[in-house]
Amino acid sequence: MLSLIAGKRETSMKNSKRLFFLLSVAFINVIVFGYALAQETPQEKPPAQNVPLEKPPVQPPVPAVPVGKPPVQKAPPAQVVEKLAPGVYRIGEIQINKKMHLISFPAQINMDKGLLEYLLVNTGGKVHESLFRTKVQPYDMQIAFLLLDFEGTEHPLKEQGSAEIPKGEPVVINITYNNKENKMVQAKSEDWITIKNKDEQKNPANLEWVYTGSVVYNGQFLAQVSGSLIALFHDPAALVDNASPGGESDEVWFVKEGVVPPVGTPVTITIKAKTKK
């Protein structure tokens, strides 16, 4: 079991996130990776979600928790990192390829029409406004990103729907699935999304995605609390955010009807570093 000695507080948001996760990973037999991390530093102000800046972030409702008290989130069961081949590992349902700088995992089509705020959420997240859903835990996905040396932003957005463009490591998102002829095909994330603004409708150009790494507030990892994984509508709690024009609006992103496969269709989502070779 690893042992971390609390030392001098660092102000780096990057080190804060890494410490939060790798303290948890210390309880499992992960012998293939080693990280030296610094002390977590709490934020002066949490990123708010659809609320004024002076208020704490809105947490999803949790049964049996009195109104006004934040939900107490239990850490998900620790996962063992398995080595499948040289440079290829697995944590839970997530496969990690260090040489290609990518992760891949199973998901399902969650909507075939309607307004979107997310490309992907965990099944405990906002499934009523997400194109895809997955059983993969945000906690495990964050560990997978960190094992590939992804760097989250040091300047997270202050609130959901912020007009500011999120900063982070550029990534490419692809979807693989079997079509009606049972042939495996690949699609881009933007292939199944349309932009509607008043009476105008258009297909988005190549969407720009950035890994921001979510945030830790009061000892809680907000991606795990909210189930938010990939946001179309800017969300500092998500692991990946939309850096394309229009990300500040929750009224323009829609499913491209008639193109998306039926709800429940299994898919594999791949997230790859755009700049690493």
ZIBEL-V595821 format. One record per backbone hydrogen bond with DSSP energy under -0.5 kcal/mol. NH is the residue of the N-H (numbers start at 0). CO is the residue of the C=O. If there is no record, write none. Layout:
BEGIN
[[NH:CO] [NH:CO]]
END
This chain:
BEGIN
[[1:25] [5:3] [9:38] [15:11] [16:12] [17:13] [18:14] [19:15] [20:16] [21:17] [22:18] [23:19] [24:20] [25:21] [26:23] [27:24] [29:27] [30:28] [36:34] [38:7] [41:39] [47:157] [49:47] [54:51] [64:61] [65:63] [68:65] [72:70] [73:71] [81:79] [81:89] [83:81] [83:87] [84:87] [87:84] [88:95] [89:81] [90:93] [91:79] [93:90] [94:103] [95:88] [96:101] [97:86] [97:95] [100:96] [101:96] [102:270] [103:94] [104:268] [106:266] [107:132] [108:264] [109:130] [110:130] [115:252] [116:128] [117:128] [118:229] [119:229] [120:131] [121:226] [122:133] [124:121] [126:124] [128:125] [129:126] [130:117] [131:118] [132:107] [133:120] [140:136] [141:137] [142:138] [143:139] [144:140] [145:141] [146:142] [147:143] [147:144] [148:145] [149:144] [151:149] [152:211] [159:47] [160:233] [161:158] [168:150] [168:210] [169:167] [170:208] [171:271] [173:269] [174:186] [175:267] [176:184] [178:176] [178:182] [181:178] [184:176] [186:174] [188:172] [190:187] [191:188] [192:189] [193:253] [194:201] [195:193] [195:251] [196:194] [196:199] [199:196] [201:194] [203:192] [208:170] [208:206] [209:240] [210:168] [211:209] [211:238] [212:238] [213:237] [216:219] [219:216] [221:214] [221:219] [223:220] [224:220] [225:221] [226:222] [228:119] [229:119] [230:239] [231:116] [232:116] [233:231] [233:246] [237:234] [238:228] [239:228] [240:209] [242:207] [242:240] [246:243] [248:245] [253:193] [253:251] [254:113] [255:191] [256:254] [258:255] [259:255] [263:108] [264:261] [266:106] [267:175] [268:104] [269:173] [270:102] [271:171] [271:269] [272:100] [273:169] [274:169]]
END
